[in-house]
Every structure is written in structure tokens, then in C-alpha cells.
């Protein structure tokens, strides 16, 4: 119950900030938005790990037998 109330409060704060801080439709610039999205996507692609290990080729190490015979 507390989580739902916290989520509602956080959502209302975010919506109020968007309403006050974002420019009106006439003052916005679609080109700048698209340019920012392209730059962000390029940065994410450039900074991702280049080589990922194939998990099927990784074999677990054998565990020592701890049983005493």
C-alpha cells in the first residue's frame, strides 16, 4: 500500500515538473530533439561491450568431492 502511494506521489511530481519545464508546442524544436536522440543512440552503441562471451562455451569448473569415503 505504501509503495502505491509513493509511486502516485512520484508520478505526480514528475508530471508537474514536465508541465512546468517543457516548452510549449510553438517553442519546441523537433530537429534538436531528433539530433539528441541520434547522438544518445550513437553513444550507447559505441560504449556497449564489443565482445560478449558465448555462454554455451563456458564450462563450469569441476567441484571437489567433499564426501569422505
RAVENTA-V705422 format. One record per residue. N is the residue number from 1. RES is the residue in one small letter. NEAR is the number of other C-alpha atoms within 12 Angstrom. Layout:
# RAVENTA-V705422
n->N res->RES near->NEAR
n->N res->RES near->NEAR
This chain:
# RAVENTA-V705422
n->1 res->x near->7
n->2 res->x near->8
n->3 res->x near->9
n->4 res->x near->10
n->5 res->x near->11
n->6 res->x near->12
n->7 res->x near->13
n->8 res->x near->14
n->9 res->x near->14
n->10 res->x near->14
n->11 res->x near->14
n->12 res->x near->14
n->13 res->x near->14
n->14 res->x near->15
n->15 res->x near->14
n->16 res->x near->13
n->17 res->x near->13
n->18 res->x near->13
n->19 res->x near->13
n->20 res->x near->11
n->21 res->x near->11
n->22 res->x near->15
n->23 res->x near->13
n->24 res->x near->11
n->25 res->x near->9
n->26 res->x near->8
n->27 res->x near->9
n->28 res->x near->13
n->29 res->x near->14
n->30 res->x near->13
n->31 res->x near->10
n->32 res->x near->12
n->33 res->x near->12
n->34 res->x near->13
n->35 res->x near->13
n->36 res->x near->14
n->37 res->x near->14
n->38 res->x near->14
n->39 res->x near->14
n->40 res->x near->14
n->41 res->x near->14
n->42 res->x near->13
n->43 res->x near->12
n->44 res->x near->13
n->45 res->x near->12
n->46 res->x near->11
n->47 res->x near->11
n->48 res->x near->11
n->49 res->x near->9
n->50 res->x near->9
n->51 res->x near->7
n->52 res->x near->10
n->53 res->x near->10
n->54 res->x near->8
n->55 res->x near->8
n->56 res->x near->8
n->57 res->x near->8
n->58 res->x near->9
n->59 res->x near->10
n->60 res->x near->8
n->61 res->x near->6
n->62 res->x near->7
n->63 res->x near->8
n->64 res->x near->7
n->65 res->x near->7
n->66 res->x near->7
n->67 res->x near->6
n->68 res->x near->5
n->69 res->x near->4
